[in-house]
């Protein structure tokens, strides 16, 4: 089984400003409807590294280390 990476997910959103200026991917976001609080617009996005962390895996909106809400591009 291949590892599910956020960069290969349909809902992954790259933060290009932070990538170019600070050379980090820490601020990349997840736009999955399963990870948002706003059920009307779905615009609230969360950080990928937080959603994939095992620390937050018990939360309903967390993807967890196994990539529960992963959808290939």
C-alpha positions as CSV (number, residue, x, y, z in Angstrom):
1,X,0.0,0.0,0.0
2,X,1.4,3.4,-0.9
3,X,1.5,6.2,1.6
4,X,-1.2,8.8,1.3
5,X,0.5,12.2,1.1
6,X,-1.3,15.5,1.3
7,X,0.4,16.9,-1.8
8,X,-1.3,14.1,-3.8
9,X,-4.7,14.8,-2.4
10,X,-7.6,16.6,-4.3
11,X,-8.1,18.9,-1.3
12,X,-4.5,20.1,-0.9
13,X,-3.9,23.8,-1.2
14,X,-0.3,25.0,-1.5
15,X,0.6,28.2,0.3
16,X,3.0,29.6,-2.3
17,X,3.8,32.8,-0.4
18,X,5.2,30.9,2.6
19,X,6.8,28.3,0.3
20,X,8.8,31.0,-1.6
21,X,9.5,33.5,1.2
22,X,10.0,31.2,4.2
23,X,10.8,28.0,2.3
24,X,8.4,25.9,4.3
25,X,5.2,23.9,3.7
26,X,3.9,24.4,7.3
27,X,1.1,26.7,6.2
28,X,-0.3,24.4,3.4
29,X,-4.1,24.0,3.8
30,X,-6.7,21.3,3.5
31,X,-9.9,22.3,1.7
32,X,-11.8,19.0,2.3
33,X,-15.5,19.5,3.2
34,X,-15.0,16.9,5.9
35,X,-12.4,19.1,7.7
36,X,-14.3,22.4,7.8
37,X,-16.6,24.0,10.4
38,X,-18.5,26.1,7.9
39,X,-21.1,23.8,6.4
40,X,-22.6,26.6,4.3
41,X,-19.7,27.9,2.3
42,X,-17.0,25.4,3.3
43,X,-14.4,28.2,3.2
44,X,-12.7,27.6,6.5
45,X,-9.6,25.6,5.9
46,X,-7.2,23.9,8.3
47,X,-3.4,23.3,8.2
48,X,-2.5,19.9,6.7
49,X,0.2,19.2,9.3
50,X,-2.3,19.6,12.1
51,X,-4.9,17.4,10.4
52,X,-2.5,14.6,9.7
53,X,-0.9,14.6,13.2
54,X,-1.6,11.6,15.4
55,X,-2.1,14.1,18.3
56,X,-5.4,15.3,16.8
57,X,-6.6,12.0,15.3
58,X,-9.5,11.6,17.7
59,X,-11.2,14.7,16.4
60,X,-14.1,14.2,14.0
61,X,-12.5,16.5,11.3
62,X,-9.0,15.2,11.5
63,X,-7.6,13.1,8.7
64,X,-5.1,11.4,10.9
65,X,-1.9,9.7,9.9
66,X,-3.8,7.2,7.8
67,X,-5.4,9.9,5.6
68,X,-9.0,9.1,6.3
69,X,-10.4,11.9,4.0
70,X,-7.7,11.4,1.3
71,X,-9.0,11.6,-2.3
72,X,-6.5,11.3,-5.2
73,X,-6.2,14.1,-7.7
